Amino acid sequence: LPHVASQAIVLVEDPDTTAQKLTNLLGQDTALAARVLKIANSAMFSFQREITTLNQAIMVIGFKSLKGIIVAATLR
């Protein structure tokens, strides 16, 4: 896995992590950040307004789903 993705998975599994820590880390990989934003705005999560920040996307998606998204995005 790419460096940012592997670090993100470690952070997601850490019970003491915060959405801000993940936002800072995922912001280093623009392709991964864009993928997370795209999924947060998809019909799957059907939020009432457009998600425009990575932090909002992480909060909408949740840590458990985020881990799956990161793995899937990096294996493409």
N, C-alpha and C positions, 0 to 999 in steps of 0.2 A: 504494500500500500504506500502511496505517497506520504511524505513526512507529515503534512498538515492533517491528512485524514487519520493517520495512526494516532497522532496526538489528540485529535478530537474524540476518537473512540475511547481513549484512556480517560479524557475529561468527562465524557458522558457516563462512564461507569463509576466515576468518583461521586459518592453521595454528598460531598461537600462542595461540588462545583456550582457555578452560577451561570445563568444565561449570558451575563456580560463577559465572562471568561471565554465561553464558546464563541460569542460574537467577535471578540478580539482575535481569536485564533482563526476562525473561518474566514474572517475578513482578509487574511493573508493569501487566500486562494480564491481568486475571482471566479473561476469556473465553478468551483464547489459552492461558493456563496450564491451565485446566480441560480444554480440548480435548486438550492434550498428555498430561495425566494419564489422560484417558479412553482415548486410543489406546494408551498404555503398558500399560493394564490390559485391553486387548482380547485376543481369542483370537489375533490376529495375532502378538503377542509372547509369549503364553502363559507368563508368568513364574510360578514356583511359589508366590509369595506376592503379596499386593496391594501395588502401588506407591502409597505415600502422600505422597511428597514430589516436588517438581518436579525436584530434583537426581537422584533415583533414576530418574525417568522419562526424563530426558535421557540418562543412562548406558545405560539399557535400549534406548532407541530408536536412539541413535547420531546423530552430527551430520548425516550424509548424509540419513538418513530424516527427521530433524527439519526440515531445510530444506524438503522436500516438504510436510510437514505444515503448516508455517507458511504457505507459499504457498497451499495448498489451503484452509486455514481462513480466510485473509483474503479470498480470492476468492469465498467463499460469499455 
